[in-house]
Amino acid sequence: MDFCEKLLMLRKERGLSQEAVAKHLDITLRQYFRFEKGEQKPGFDNLRKIAVFYDVSTDWLFGRMEQRTLP
C-alpha cells in the first residue's frame, strides 16, 4: 500500500471528509486532495501534522515499517 492509499484509508476509517482533514491540518483542500491522489508528497511539516493527526508513524506512512504506530 502506498502513501496516498494509506491517507485515503485513514481518512475513511475515521469517517472524515477531505475538507475536514485539510482544515484540521491547516492546508488547502486542493493540497490535501493532491496528497490523497498521489499527485504531490507532503513536505516535512505537513508530513508531521498528518502523522500526529492520524496517530501513525511517518515511517509507516512512507512504507518503511509495517507497524502503524511506535511502541
Secondary structure, 3 states (H helix, E strand, C coil): CCHHHHHHHHHHHCCCCHHHHHHHHCCCHHHHHHHHHCCCCCCHHHHHHHHHHHCCCHHHHCCCCCCCCCC
